[in-house]
Amino acid sequence: MGRYTNIPVVRFQKGARYFAETKYPEVPLSPSDIYVVTSVGDRLDLLAQQYYGDSSLWWIISIANTELPQNSLYIPLGTQLRIPTNVENILFSYKNLNNV
């Protein structure tokens, strides 16, 4: 599921197309969370593919690690990341927040 799947498109003047504001859920700590230290070549989409089997869920790792720049797939080398494991609950919360 891409993060903009089913998010309404809002149209403005001159044909410009924008998505409605997307709301993201809080990602609470869980004893089952996985912690990794990034190495050369790590990106959020690749880690999402490795841990979730779906590269489009990179945003879950991103919002769980608020100290990361939220506008990039790239992670500074040697950064400790929390990989949430309760993906179903996060997706459920995301859908409820965005009325998807």
Secondary structure, DSSP 8 states (H G I E B T S, - for coil): --TTTT--EEE-GGG-EEE-----------TT-EEEE--TT-BHHHHHHHHHS-GGGHHHHHHH-TTS-TT-SB--TT-EEEE-S-HHHHHHHHHHHTT-
